């Protein structure tokens, strides 16, 4: 009697081997791809610069303190009552924006100190900031008044921690 070798004795055994081989191959592909996917996460030095804690102590009304956040200067401006009253309402110029939209506390203006025209650092003047490179002028709310700058000074994400400290940058929830 001839033996039939064309059909397996246990057909489910072949299904199990196919499934097991596929699972091992999938795990191998995942293990091989993980270093590439993980390399897309921010490096430790980038995460360290994601936020900056700044002290507001010792900044008298009318004074500006500059701190570094992500390699950029950030102006912390303690505004006087007269300056606050002057800045209330809608700003004029190319990028009109209300003062209340630019500040979380009327006493403090927090803006990135980089001119929005070509990236210069504006100098502090009594009525605001002036970029000597191309003549852009900003008011005491960081709104563009004149010059080639296309928009207001940027307001970073920040939050007050008590009355004398702020955290600049996006904080993790």
Helices and strands as residue ranges (DSSP letters): H 11-38, H 44-48, E 52-55, E 64-69, E 72-78, H 81-87, H 99-102, E 108-112, E 123-125, E 128-131, E 136-138, E 144-146, E 158-160, E 165-168
